[in-house]
Amino acid sequence: MGLSLNRAHLEIKRYKPSLVELNGSEATRPYFTMQSPQDRCPYCGSPPKWHARLTIYRIEGGRTTDALRRQLVKTLPRSGSQFLILEERGTRQGAFFEWLEKISKGLDFEAPHWLRDVCRHYLSRKEPKQDWQAQFEQIQSIRRSRYLERGWEVDKGRLFLAPVLFDELLVVHYLVSRSQKAGGLTLEGRYTLRELMARLRIGGYLHAVGVIAQNPPDAFEELLERLGGGEASMKLHYIVDRSDFLGKVGELKALKPPRPSARRDLI
């Protein structure tokens, strides 16, 4: 490429992923997904010891996350560009469906505990200040509360959710699972779209969130608009941890390149 060895190391060290690379649905060069720890690079065949891992965290901007995000960023080391902070504009509904797609990829729909996993993910999204991982270690069941008007409480291993919050979870479960089999599986069993909308209308949820359409498909679209936040603008913040990447660059720089072997002309 016409670069000196020092210049090549410097250019590698300066590399920053673009927003297009961060948001791609599939890994493209120079990124790849390892199927096992022994996999070689699919592009150059290098062994795993030279593979660098980039850990990327995406935080949706908003009232519940901005203060926590700023506090987190202040604690990150600033020397050596170990952490990169990137931002882009998006919509709340777009972020909501991207979140649904992300959590769906890690679920085992053949195991019943996926319903609990979705509950934990959604509550973590709603109330990020809570340590939901620790909370769910003591939770045995999830129920609709008859007494709470909002929020949640844990009592003797049972998580009680206010009616509106519980019904939101039914919708999220339906969205996550509806493409797996007929209808969508929820904490209350499997629902078709018509059955789900009838359940939400009779339970008062549609009225509580202001959905006025009567036809089930139209009411569902209106519900998704309200649940996802619609086309309202929001900021997406990316924190890229380059520590492993920079460590591999340092090891590469310390490695002495082999001397070129003398060429012999064969007669």
C-alpha positions in Angstrom: 0.0 0.0 0.0 3.0 2.3 -0.1 3.1 2.9 3.7 6.0 2.7 6.0 5.7 0.3 8.9 5.2 3.1 11.5 2.7 4.8 9.3 0.7 1.6 8.8 0.6 1.1 12.6 -0.6 4.6 13.1 -3.3 4.4 10.5 -4.6 1.1 12.1 -4.6 2.7 15.5 -6.6 5.7 14.2 -9.3 3.5 12.8 -12.8 4.4 13.9 -15.9 2.5 12.9 -18.5 4.4 11.0 -22.2 4.7 11.9 -23.0 2.6 8.8 -20.8 -0.2 10.0 -22.3 0.0 13.5 -25.9 -0.2 12.2 -25.4 -2.8 9.5 -27.7 -5.8 9.7 -24.8 -8.1 8.7 -21.0 -8.0 9.5 -19.0 -6.8 6.5 -15.2 -6.5 6.1 -13.2 -5.8 8.2 -15.8 -7.3 10.7 -16.9 -10.9 11.0 -18.7 -13.1 13.5 -16.8 -16.0 15.0 -18.6 -19.3 15.2 -15.9 -20.8 17.5 -12.8 -19.6 19.3 -10.6 -21.5 16.7 -12.0 -19.8 13.6 -9.5 -18.0 11.4 -10.2 -14.6 9.8 -12.4 -15.3 6.7 -10.6 -12.5 4.8 -6.9 -13.1 5.4 -6.8 -16.4 7.3 -5.1 -14.9 10.4 -5.3 -17.0 13.6 -7.5 -16.0 16.5 -4.6 -14.4 18.5 -4.7 -11.5 16.1 -8.5 -11.0 16.1 -9.6 -7.8 17.9 -13.0 -7.5 19.6 -14.9 -4.2 19.5 -17.5 -4.0 22.2 -20.3 -1.5 21.2 -23.0 -0.2 23.5 -26.0 1.8 22.1 -27.9 4.1 24.5 -31.2 5.7 23.4 -31.4 9.3 24.4 -34.2 10.3 26.7 -35.3 11.5 30.1 -34.7 8.2 31.8 -31.2 7.6 30.2 -29.5 10.9 29.7 -28.3 11.5 33.2 -27.1 7.9 33.6 -25.3 8.1 30.3 -23.5 11.3 31.2 -22.5 9.8 34.5 -21.2 6.7 32.8 -19.2 8.7 30.2 -17.5 10.7 32.9 -16.1 7.5 34.4 -14.5 6.3 31.2 -10.7 6.8 30.7 -9.9 9.5 28.2 -6.3 8.7 27.3 -5.4 6.9 24.1 -8.9 7.1 22.6 -9.8 3.8 24.2 -13.4 4.7 24.2 -15.2 6.5 21.2 -18.4 8.3 21.7 -20.6 8.6 18.5 -24.0 10.0 18.0 -26.7 10.0 15.3 -30.3 11.1 14.9 -33.1 8.5 14.8 -36.8 8.1 15.6 -38.3 6.6 18.7 -40.3 4.1 16.8 -37.3 3.0 14.7 -35.3 2.5 17.9 -38.1 0.5 19.4 -38.3 -1.9 16.6 -34.6 -2.3 16.4 -34.6 -3.1 20.1 -37.3 -5.7 19.5 -35.2 -7.3 16.7 -32.1 -7.3 18.9 -33.6 -9.1 21.9 -35.4 -11.5 19.7 -32.2 -12.9 18.2 -31.0 -14.2 21.6 -34.2 -16.0 22.6 -34.9 -19.7 22.6 -38.6 -19.8 21.7 -38.7 -23.5 22.5 -37.9 -22.9 26.1 -40.6 -21.3 28.3 -38.2 -19.0 30.1 -38.1 -16.6 27.1 -41.2 -14.9 28.4 -39.4 -14.0 31.6 -36.4 -12.8 29.5 -38.6 -10.5 27.5 -40.2 -9.1 30.7 -36.7 -8.4 32.1 -35.6 -6.7 28.9 -38.7 -4.5 28.7 -38.6 -3.5 32.3 -34.9 -2.6 32.0 -35.9 -0.4 29.0 -38.7 1.2 31.0 -36.7 1.7 34.3 -33.0 1.5 33.6 -32.1 2.6 37.1 -33.3 -0.7 38.5 -31.1 -3.7 38.7 -33.5 -6.0 37.0 -31.1 -8.9 36.7 -30.9 -9.0 40.6 -34.7 -8.6 40.9 -35.5 -11.5 38.6 -33.3 -13.8 40.5 -36.0 -13.8 43.2 -39.0 -13.6 41.0 -40.9 -16.9 40.4 -44.0 -15.5 38.6 -45.3 -12.4 36.9 -48.9 -11.3 37.5 -51.3 -8.5 36.8 -52.0 -6.5 40.0 -55.5 -5.7 41.1 -54.4 -2.9 43.4 -51.5 -1.0 41.8 -52.5 1.9 39.6 -48.9 2.3 38.2 -45.5 0.7 38.6 -44.7 -2.7 40.1 -43.9 -4.5 43.3 -42.3 -7.8 44.3 -44.0 -9.9 47.1 -42.9 -13.4 48.1 -41.3 -14.2 44.7 -44.2 -12.7 42.7 -43.8 -9.7 40.5 -47.0 -7.7 40.4 -47.4 -5.2 37.5 -49.9 -2.4 37.3 -52.6 -3.2 34.6 -51.3 -0.8 32.0 -47.7 -2.1 32.4 -48.8 -5.7 32.3 -50.9 -5.2 29.2 -47.9 -3.4 27.5 -45.9 -6.6 28.2 -48.6 -8.6 26.5 -48.2 -6.5 23.4 -44.4 -6.8 23.5 -44.6 -10.6 23.9 -47.0 -10.7 20.9 -44.6 -8.6 18.7 -41.6 -10.8 19.6 -43.3 -14.1 19.1 -46.0 -13.7 16.4 -43.8 -14.8 13.5 -42.8 -18.0 15.3 -46.2 -19.8 15.2 -49.8 -18.9 14.6 -50.6 -15.9 16.7 -48.3 -14.6 19.4 -47.5 -16.2 22.7 -47.9 -14.0 25.9 -48.1 -14.4 29.6 -51.8 -15.2 29.2 -51.4 -17.7 26.4 -51.5 -17.5 22.6 -53.5 -14.7 21.0 -54.4 -14.0 17.4 -54.4 -10.3 16.5 -58.2 -10.0 16.8 -58.2 -11.8 20.2 -55.4 -9.7 21.5 -57.1 -6.4 20.6 -60.4 -7.6 22.0 -58.6 -8.5 25.3 -56.9 -5.1 25.4 -60.1 -3.2 24.7 -62.1 -5.1 27.3 -59.3 -4.7 29.9 -59.3 -0.9 29.3 -55.8 -0.7 28.0 -56.7 0.8 24.6 -58.7 3.5 26.3 -56.0 4.2 28.8 -53.4 4.9 26.0 -55.8 6.8 23.8 -56.4 4.3 20.9 -59.7 5.1 19.3 -59.7 3.0 16.1 -62.3 0.1 16.2 -61.0 -2.1 13.5 -58.4 -4.5 15.0 -55.7 -3.9 12.4 -56.1 -0.1 12.5 -56.2 -0.2 16.3 -53.0 -2.3 16.3 -51.2 0.2 14.0 -52.3 3.1 16.3 -51.2 1.2 19.3 -47.7 0.6 17.9 -47.4 4.3 17.1 -48.1 5.1 20.7 -46.1 2.3 22.2 -43.0 2.9 20.0 -43.1 6.7 20.3 -43.9 7.4 16.7 -41.7 9.5 14.5 -40.5 11.7 17.3 -36.8 12.6 16.9 -34.2 11.2 19.3 -30.5 10.8 19.7 -28.7 7.5 19.6 -25.4 7.4 21.5 -22.8 4.7 20.8 -19.9 3.9 23.2 -17.2 1.9 21.4 -14.7 0.1 23.6 -11.4 -0.2 21.6 -9.3 -1.6 24.5 -8.9 -5.0 22.9 -8.3 -3.5 19.5 -5.6 -1.1 20.8 -3.9 -4.0 22.7 -3.7 -6.1 19.5 -2.2 -3.1 17.6 0.4 -2.7 20.4 1.3 -6.4 20.1 1.6 -6.1 16.4 3.9 -3.1 16.6 6.2 -4.8 19.1 6.5 -7.8 16.7 9.6 -7.7 14.5 8.7 -8.3 10.9 10.5 -11.3 9.3 13.3 -10.4 7.0 12.6 -11.1 3.3 14.4 -14.2 2.2 17.1 -13.8 -0.5 15.8 -14.6 -3.9 17.6 -17.2 -5.9 17.2 -17.6 -9.6 16.9 -21.2 -10.6 18.7 -22.1 -13.8 
